[in-house]
């Protein structure tokens, strides 16, 4: 499954961005859809996720500021990021689990850079 992420950019502290990620393949069942990020010199971390039955997860560092959503018809996941802080600066990756027959596969998007700076 190819994942196309977009929406990153440069924003001032306190600003907002909306990340989008769409899956190209339409025959597989998408289960979980997640957003990870990796800041310079740090490990990749799970920021937010949403399951196929609508359960959502947020890391403590973004809770109350970020909102994840998914559009199953478009096979897309979004991350609305508000009240951005310099520490949110990172490359953001979308991550998708798909069910193909009896197996589950994991795929990653190419990453989109978010820079929060004045």
Secondary structure, DSSP 8 states (H G I E B T S, - for coil): --EEEE--EEE-TT--EEEEEEES--SSEEEEEEEEEE-TTS--EEEEEE-TT--EEE-TTTTTTEEEEEETTTTEEEEEE-S--GGG-EEEEEEEEEEETTEEEEEE---EEEEE--
